Amino acid sequence: MCAQEIASCVNGFPKAKVWDRNLWAALSEGTIGRAEQMNAQGIASCVGGFSRATVQERALWKALAQGAIRESAQMNAQGIVICVNGFSKIRVTDHVLWAHLVLGFV
């Protein structure tokens, strides 16, 4: 599965109320391995989806934070808002991440 396909699944499964623990573990592993390949929309989709599913894996959120920092300049306002909501729901406290998201919004 490519990075964008993973992002679509991560975004869609919580909306369909799919909560299988093994599925989320597999999606988390796939996302960690492919976060560097995701564009701004893919990162925002993953942040939104994983936060709705309340996945609490530290390595996942670190990979997504790094992707959001890298792609923040390319994010539109909706993507930034999704990231801000998702990262705050999971209580990510990376100051560099927040600085990039704020600067991307300005």
DSSP file (Angstrom, degrees, kcal/mol; ACC not computed):
  #  RESIDUE AA STRUCTURE BP1 BP2  ACC     N-H-->O    O-->H-N    N-H-->O    O-->H-N    TCO  KAPPA ALPHA  PHI   PSI    X-CA   Y-CA   Z-CA
    1    1 A M              0   0    0      0, 0.0     2,-0.1     0, 0.0     0, 0.0   0.000 360.0 360.0 360.0 134.3    0.0    0.0    0.0
    2    2 A C     >  -     0   0    0      1,-0.1     4,-2.2     4,-0.0     5,-0.2  -0.313 360.0 -99.1 -82.3 170.6    1.4    3.4   -0.9
    3    3 A A  H  > S+     0   0    0      1,-0.2     4,-2.2     2,-0.2     5,-0.1   0.882 121.5  48.7 -58.4 -43.3    1.5    6.4    1.5
    4    4 A Q  H  > S+     0   0    0      1,-0.2     4,-2.0     2,-0.2    -1,-0.2   0.844 109.1  53.2 -70.4 -32.6   -1.6    8.1    0.1
    5    5 A E  H  > S+     0   0    0      2,-0.2     4,-2.2     1,-0.2    -1,-0.2   0.902 109.0  49.7 -67.2 -39.8   -3.6    4.9    0.3
    6    6 A I  H  X S+     0   0    0     -4,-2.2     4,-3.0     1,-0.2     5,-0.2   0.933 109.3  52.0 -61.8 -45.2   -2.7    4.4    3.9
    7    7 A A  H  X S+     0   0    0     -4,-2.2     4,-2.1     1,-0.2    -2,-0.2   0.892 108.8  50.6 -59.2 -40.2   -3.7    8.0    4.6
    8    8 A S  H  X S+     0   0    0     -4,-2.0     4,-2.2     2,-0.2    -1,-0.2   0.916 112.4  46.4 -64.2 -43.0   -7.1    7.4    2.9
    9    9 A C  H  X S+     0   0    0     -4,-2.2     4,-2.8     2,-0.2    -2,-0.2   0.931 111.8  50.8 -63.9 -45.8   -7.7    4.3    5.1
   10   10 A V  H  < S+     0   0    0     -4,-3.0    -1,-0.2     1,-0.2    -2,-0.2   0.886 114.8  44.1 -60.6 -39.0   -6.6    6.0    8.3
   11   11 A N  H  X S+     0   0    0     -4,-2.1     4,-0.6    -5,-0.2    -1,-0.2   0.853 118.4  43.4 -73.3 -35.1   -9.0    8.9    7.5
   12   12 A G  H  X S+     0   0    0     -4,-2.2     4,-1.6    -5,-0.2     3,-0.2   0.853  99.5  65.4 -83.9 -36.2  -11.9    6.6    6.5
   13   13 A F  H  <>S+     0   0    0     -4,-2.8     5,-2.5     1,-0.2     4,-0.2   0.880 101.0  49.4 -61.5 -41.2  -11.9    3.9    9.1
   14   14 A P  H >45S+     0   0    0      0, 0.0     3,-1.1     0, 0.0    -1,-0.2   0.881 108.9  54.1 -65.4 -32.9  -12.9    6.0   12.1
   15   15 A K  H 3<5S+     0   0    0     -4,-0.6    -2,-0.2     1,-0.3    -3,-0.1   0.845 110.4  46.5 -66.0 -31.8  -15.7    7.6   10.1
   16   16 A A  T 3<5S-     0   0    0     -4,-1.6    -1,-0.3    -3,-0.1    -3,-0.1   0.391 117.5-118.2 -88.2   3.0  -17.0    4.1    9.4
   17   17 A K  T < 5 +     0   0    0     -3,-1.1     2,-0.6    -4,-0.2    -2,-0.1   0.899  55.6 160.1  60.4  45.1  -16.5    3.3   13.1
   18   18 A V      < +     0   0    0     -5,-2.5    -1,-0.2    -6,-0.1    -2,-0.1  -0.885   7.0 165.9 -96.6 117.3  -13.9    0.5   12.5
   19   19 A W        +     0   0    0     -2,-0.6     2,-0.2     4,-0.0    -1,-0.1   0.097  11.5 149.7-123.5  22.0  -12.0    0.0   15.8
   20   20 A D     >  -     0   0    0      1,-0.2     4,-2.2     2,-0.1     5,-0.2  -0.419  40.0-146.6 -62.8 122.4  -10.2   -3.3   15.3
   21   21 A R  H  > S+     0   0    0     -2,-0.2     4,-2.0     1,-0.2    -1,-0.2   0.867  96.6  51.2 -60.1 -40.4   -7.0   -3.1   17.4
   22   22 A N  H  > S+     0   0    0      2,-0.2     4,-2.2     1,-0.2    -1,-0.2   0.882 108.7  51.8 -67.2 -37.5   -5.0   -5.2   14.9
   23   23 A L  H  > S+     0   0    0      1,-0.2     4,-2.7     2,-0.2     5,-0.2   0.939 110.9  47.1 -62.2 -46.9   -6.0   -3.1   12.0
   24   24 A W  H  X S+     0   0    0     -4,-2.2     4,-2.3     1,-0.2    -2,-0.2   0.855 110.2  52.9 -65.9 -34.2   -5.0    0.1   13.8
   25   25 A A  H  X S+     0   0    0     -4,-2.0     4,-2.3    -5,-0.2    -1,-0.2   0.921 111.5  46.4 -64.7 -42.8   -1.6   -1.5   14.7
   26   26 A A  H  X S+     0   0    0     -4,-2.2     4,-2.4     2,-0.2    -2,-0.2   0.913 113.5  48.0 -65.8 -43.2   -1.0   -2.4   11.1
   27   27 A L  H  X S+     0   0    0     -4,-2.7     4,-2.3     2,-0.2    -1,-0.2   0.882 110.8  52.5 -64.4 -37.5   -2.0    1.1    9.8
   28   28 A S  H  X S+     0   0    0     -4,-2.3     4,-2.5    -5,-0.2    -2,-0.2   0.935 110.3  46.8 -63.4 -46.7    0.2    2.6   12.5
   29   29 A E  H  X S+     0   0    0     -4,-2.3     4,-2.0     1,-0.2    -2,-0.2   0.915 113.2  49.6 -61.4 -43.2    3.2    0.6   11.4
   30   30 A G  H  X S+     0   0    0     -4,-2.4     4,-1.1     1,-0.2    -1,-0.2   0.875 111.2  49.3 -63.3 -37.7    2.6    1.4    7.8
   31   31 A T  H  X S+     0   0    0     -4,-2.3     4,-1.4     2,-0.2     3,-0.4   0.912 108.0  52.6 -68.9 -43.1    2.3    5.1    8.5
   32   32 A I  H  < S+     0   0    0     -4,-2.5     3,-0.4     1,-0.2     4,-0.3   0.917 112.3  46.7 -58.5 -42.5    5.5    5.2   10.5
   33   33 A G  H  < S+     0   0    0     -4,-2.0    -1,-0.2     1,-0.2    -2,-0.2   0.721 123.2  32.8 -72.3 -21.2    7.3    3.6    7.6
   34   34 A R  H >X S+     0   0    0     -4,-1.1     3,-1.5    -3,-0.4     4,-0.6   0.339  81.7 104.5-119.3   6.8    5.8    5.8    4.9
   35   35 A A  G >< S+     0   0    0     -4,-1.4     3,-0.9    -3,-0.4    -2,-0.1   0.834  78.8  60.0 -60.5 -32.0    5.4    9.2    6.7
   36   36 A E  G 34 S+     0   0    0     -4,-0.3    -1,-0.3     1,-0.2    -2,-0.1   0.758 104.6  50.6 -66.6 -22.9    8.4   10.6    4.8
   37   37 A Q  G <4 S+     0   0    0     -3,-1.5    -1,-0.2     2,-0.0    -2,-0.2   0.539  89.8 103.7 -90.7  -8.4    6.6    9.9    1.5
   38   38 A M    <<  -     0   0    0     -3,-0.9     2,-0.1    -4,-0.6   -34,-0.0  -0.485  62.0-140.1 -81.0 143.9    3.4   11.6    2.5
   39   39 A N     >  -     0   0    0     -2,-0.2     4,-2.4     1,-0.0     5,-0.2  -0.269  40.3 -84.4 -86.7-177.2    2.4   15.0    1.2
   40   40 A A  H  > S+     0   0    0      1,-0.2     4,-2.3     2,-0.2     5,-0.2   0.887 129.5  49.4 -58.8 -42.8    0.7   17.7    3.2
   41   41 A Q  H  > S+     0   0    0      1,-0.2     4,-2.5     2,-0.2    -1,-0.2   0.899 110.7  50.5 -65.6 -40.4   -2.8   16.3    2.6
   42   42 A G  H  > S+     0   0    0      2,-0.2     4,-2.3     1,-0.2    -2,-0.2   0.904 110.5  49.0 -64.0 -42.6   -1.7   12.8    3.6
   43   43 A I  H  X S+     0   0    0     -4,-2.4     4,-2.8     2,-0.2     5,-0.2   0.944 112.5  47.8 -61.8 -47.9   -0.2   13.9    6.8
   44   44 A A  H  X S+     0   0    0     -4,-2.3     4,-2.5     1,-0.2    -2,-0.2   0.898 111.2  51.4 -61.6 -40.6   -3.3   15.9    7.7
   45   45 A S  H  X S+     0   0    0     -4,-2.5     4,-2.6     2,-0.2    -1,-0.2   0.911 112.2  46.4 -62.2 -42.7   -5.5   12.9    6.9
   46   46 A C  H  X S+     0   0    0     -4,-2.3     4,-3.0     2,-0.2     5,-0.4   0.921 111.7  50.2 -67.0 -44.0   -3.4   10.6    9.1
   47   47 A V  H  X S+     0   0    0     -4,-2.8     4,-1.9     1,-0.2     5,-0.2   0.942 114.7  44.9 -59.2 -46.7   -3.3   13.1   12.0
   48   48 A G  H  X S+     0   0    0     -4,-2.5     4,-2.0    -5,-0.2    -2,-0.2   0.923 117.0  44.4 -63.3 -45.3   -7.1   13.5   11.8
   49   49 A G  H  X S+     0   0    0     -4,-2.6     4,-1.9    -5,-0.2    -2,-0.2   0.935 114.8  46.0 -67.7 -47.9   -7.8    9.8   11.5
   50   50 A F  H  <>S+     0   0    0     -4,-3.0     5,-2.2     1,-0.2     4,-0.3   0.853 112.7  51.5 -66.2 -33.1   -5.5    8.5   14.1
   51   51 A S  H ><5S+     0   0    0     -4,-1.9     3,-0.8    -5,-0.4    -1,-0.2   0.899 108.7  50.6 -71.0 -37.7   -6.6   11.2   16.6
   52   52 A R  H 3<5S+     0   0    0     -4,-2.0    -2,-0.2     1,-0.2    -1,-0.2   0.861 113.3  46.0 -64.5 -33.5  -10.3   10.2   16.0
   53   53 A A  T 3<5S-     0   0    0     -4,-1.9    -1,-0.2    -5,-0.1    -2,-0.2   0.476 109.0-132.4 -84.8  -2.1   -9.3    6.6   16.7
   54   54 A T  T < 5 +     0   0    0     -3,-0.8     2,-0.4    -4,-0.3    -3,-0.2   0.851  35.9 178.4  50.4  43.7   -7.3    7.8   19.7
   55   55 A V      < -     0   0    0     -5,-2.2    -1,-0.2     1,-0.1    -2,-0.1  -0.621  12.3-166.7 -72.4 129.7   -4.2    5.8   18.8
   56   56 A Q        +     0   0    0     -2,-0.4     2,-0.6     4,-0.0    -1,-0.1   0.001  32.2 140.0-112.7  27.5   -1.6    6.6   21.4
   57   57 A E     >  -     0   0    0      1,-0.2     4,-1.9     2,-0.0     3,-0.2  -0.629  41.5-152.8 -80.0 119.4    1.6    5.2   19.8
   58   58 A R  H  > S+     0   0    0     -2,-0.6     4,-2.1     1,-0.2     5,-0.2   0.888  92.7  52.3 -59.2 -44.8    4.5    7.5   20.5
   59   59 A A  H  > S+     0   0    0      1,-0.2     4,-2.3     2,-0.2    -1,-0.2   0.867 108.3  53.1 -62.7 -36.1    6.5    6.5   17.4
   60   60 A L  H  > S+     0   0    0     -3,-0.2     4,-2.6     1,-0.2    -1,-0.2   0.948 110.4  45.3 -62.5 -49.3    3.5    7.2   15.2
   61   61 A W  H  X S+     0   0    0     -4,-1.9     4,-2.2     1,-0.2    -2,-0.2   0.822 111.3  53.5 -68.6 -30.0    3.0   10.7   16.5
   62   62 A K  H  X S+     0   0    0     -4,-2.1     4,-2.4    -5,-0.2    -1,-0.2   0.932 110.7  46.6 -66.7 -45.1    6.7   11.5   16.3
   63   63 A A  H  X S+     0   0    0     -4,-2.3     4,-2.1     1,-0.2    -2,-0.2   0.907 114.4  47.2 -63.2 -41.9    6.7   10.4   12.6
   64   64 A L  H  X S+     0   0    0     -4,-2.6     4,-2.7     2,-0.2    -1,-0.2   0.883 110.6  52.2 -67.9 -37.3    3.5   12.4   11.9
   65   65 A A  H  X S+     0   0    0     -4,-2.2     4,-2.4     2,-0.2    -2,-0.2   0.921 109.8  48.9 -63.7 -43.0    4.9   15.5   13.7
   66   66 A Q  H  X S+     0   0    0     -4,-2.4     4,-2.3     1,-0.2    -2,-0.2   0.904 112.7  48.5 -62.6 -40.7    8.1   15.3   11.6
   67   67 A G  H  X S+     0   0    0     -4,-2.1     4,-2.5     2,-0.2    -2,-0.2   0.901 110.7  50.2 -65.2 -40.5    5.9   15.0    8.5
   68   68 A A  H  X S+     0   0    0     -4,-2.7     4,-1.1     2,-0.2    -2,-0.2   0.889 110.6  49.7 -66.0 -38.5    3.8   18.0    9.5
   69   69 A I  H  < S+     0   0    0     -4,-2.4     3,-0.5     2,-0.2     4,-0.3   0.940 113.8  46.0 -62.4 -46.2    6.9   20.1   10.2
   70   70 A R  H  < S+     0   0    0     -4,-2.3     3,-0.3     1,-0.2    -2,-0.2   0.880 122.8  34.6 -63.5 -40.0    8.3   19.2    6.8
   71   71 A E  H >X S+     0   0    0     -4,-2.5     3,-1.5     1,-0.2     4,-0.8   0.394  84.7 104.1 -98.9   1.8    5.0   19.8    4.9
   72   72 A S  G >< S+     0   0    0     -4,-1.1     3,-0.7    -3,-0.5    -1,-0.2   0.832  78.0  56.4 -58.5 -34.5    3.6   22.7    7.0
   73   73 A A  G 34 S+     0   0    0     -4,-0.3    -1,-0.3    -3,-0.3    -2,-0.1   0.781 109.8  46.4 -68.0 -25.0    4.5   25.3    4.3
   74   74 A Q  G <4 S+     0   0    0     -3,-1.5    -1,-0.2    -4,-0.1    -2,-0.2   0.517  90.1 106.8 -93.7  -6.4    2.4   23.3    1.7
   75   75 A M    <<  -     0   0    0     -4,-0.8     2,-0.1    -3,-0.7   -34,-0.0  -0.484  62.5-138.7 -76.7 140.7   -0.6   22.8    3.9
   76   76 A N     >  -     0   0    0     -2,-0.2     4,-2.1     1,-0.1     5,-0.2  -0.361  37.5 -91.4 -83.7 176.4   -3.8   24.8    3.3
   77   77 A A  H  > S+     0   0    0      1,-0.2     4,-2.4     2,-0.2     5,-0.2   0.877 126.7  53.0 -59.3 -39.7   -5.8   26.3    6.2
   78   78 A Q  H  > S+     0   0    0      1,-0.2     4,-2.5     2,-0.2    -1,-0.2   0.915 108.8  49.7 -63.7 -42.8   -8.0   23.2    6.4
   79   79 A G  H  > S+     0   0    0      2,-0.2     4,-2.3     1,-0.2    -1,-0.2   0.891 111.1  49.3 -62.7 -40.4   -4.9   20.9    6.7
   80   80 A I  H  X S+     0   0    0     -4,-2.1     4,-3.0     2,-0.2    -1,-0.2   0.921 111.1  49.3 -65.7 -43.1   -3.4   23.0    9.4
   81   81 A V  H  X S+     0   0    0     -4,-2.4     4,-2.8     2,-0.2     5,-0.2   0.909 110.2  51.0 -63.1 -42.1   -6.7   23.1   11.4
   82   82 A I  H  X S+     0   0    0     -4,-2.5     4,-2.7     2,-0.2    -1,-0.2   0.926 113.1  46.2 -60.2 -44.0   -6.9   19.3   11.1
   83   83 A C  H  X S+     0   0    0     -4,-2.3     4,-3.1     2,-0.2     5,-0.4   0.924 112.1  49.8 -65.1 -44.8   -3.4   18.9   12.4
   84   84 A V  H  X S+     0   0    0     -4,-3.0     4,-2.0     1,-0.2     5,-0.2   0.940 115.2  43.8 -59.9 -47.2   -3.9   21.4   15.2
   85   85 A N  H  X S+     0   0    0     -4,-2.8     4,-2.1    -5,-0.2    -2,-0.2   0.926 117.2  45.8 -63.7 -44.6   -7.1   19.6   16.3
   86   86 A G  H  X S+     0   0    0     -4,-2.7     4,-1.7    -5,-0.2    -2,-0.2   0.936 114.6  45.1 -66.5 -48.1   -5.6   16.2   16.0
   87   87 A F  H  X>S+     0   0    0     -4,-3.1     5,-2.8     1,-0.2     4,-0.5   0.872 114.6  49.2 -65.7 -36.0   -2.3   16.9   17.7
   88   88 A S  H  <5S+     0   0    0     -4,-2.0     3,-0.4    -5,-0.4    -1,-0.2   0.872 106.9  55.6 -71.8 -34.6   -4.0   18.7   20.5
   89   89 A K  H  <5S+     0   0    0     -4,-2.1    -1,-0.2     1,-0.2    -2,-0.2   0.886 113.4  41.0 -62.1 -37.9   -6.5   15.9   21.1
   90   90 A I  H  <5S-     0   0    0     -4,-1.7    -1,-0.2    -5,-0.1    -2,-0.2   0.520 115.3-122.1 -86.6  -6.4   -3.6   13.5   21.5
   91   91 A R  T  <5 +     0   0    0     -4,-0.5     2,-0.4    -3,-0.4    -3,-0.2   0.905  41.3 178.3  66.6  46.1   -1.8   16.1   23.6
   92   92 A V      < -     0   0    0     -5,-2.8    -1,-0.2     1,-0.1    -2,-0.0  -0.674   9.9-171.3 -77.0 129.2    1.4   16.3   21.5
   93   93 A T        +     0   0    0     -2,-0.4     2,-0.7     4,-0.0    -1,-0.1  -0.012  29.2 142.1-116.2  29.1    3.6   19.0   23.1
   94   94 A D     >  -     0   0    0      1,-0.2     4,-2.1     2,-0.1     5,-0.2  -0.621  35.5-161.2 -74.6 110.5    6.4   19.3   20.5
   95   95 A H  H  > S+     0   0    0     -2,-0.7     4,-2.2     1,-0.2    -1,-0.2   0.837  89.0  54.2 -66.0 -34.3    7.2   23.1   20.5
   96   96 A V  H  > S+     0   0    0      2,-0.2     4,-2.3     1,-0.2    -1,-0.2   0.918 108.3  50.5 -65.3 -42.5    8.9   23.0   17.0
   97   97 A L  H  > S+     0   0    0      1,-0.2     4,-2.4     2,-0.2    -2,-0.2   0.948 111.2  47.5 -58.1 -50.3    5.7   21.3   15.6
   98   98 A W  H  X S+     0   0    0     -4,-2.1     4,-2.4     1,-0.2    -1,-0.2   0.875 109.8  53.3 -63.0 -37.3    3.5   24.0   17.0
   99   99 A A  H  X S+     0   0    0     -4,-2.2     4,-2.6     1,-0.2    -1,-0.2   0.928 110.6  47.1 -63.2 -43.8    5.7   26.8   15.8
  100  100 A H  H  X S+     0   0    0     -4,-2.3     4,-2.2     2,-0.2    -2,-0.2   0.894 112.2  49.7 -65.1 -39.7    5.6   25.4   12.2
  101  101 A L  H  X S+     0   0    0     -4,-2.4     4,-1.2     2,-0.2    -1,-0.2   0.902 112.6  47.1 -67.0 -39.7    1.8   25.0   12.3
  102  102 A V  H  X S+     0   0    0     -4,-2.4     4,-1.2    -5,-0.2     3,-0.3   0.927 113.6  47.7 -66.1 -44.2    1.3   28.5   13.6
  103  103 A L  H  < S+     0   0    0     -4,-2.6    -2,-0.2     1,-0.2    -1,-0.2   0.849 109.1  54.7 -66.8 -32.5    3.7   29.9   11.0
  104  104 A G  H  < S+     0   0    0     -4,-2.2    -1,-0.2     1,-0.2    -2,-0.2   0.800 108.0  50.2 -67.6 -27.7    2.0   27.9    8.3
  105  105 A F  H  <        0   0    0     -4,-1.2    -1,-0.2    -3,-0.3    -2,-0.2   0.728 360.0 360.0 -81.8 -23.6   -1.3   29.5    9.3
  106  106 A V     <        0   0    0     -4,-1.2    -1,-0.2    -3,-0.1    -2,-0.2   0.471 360.0 360.0 -76.9 360.0    0.0   33.1    9.2
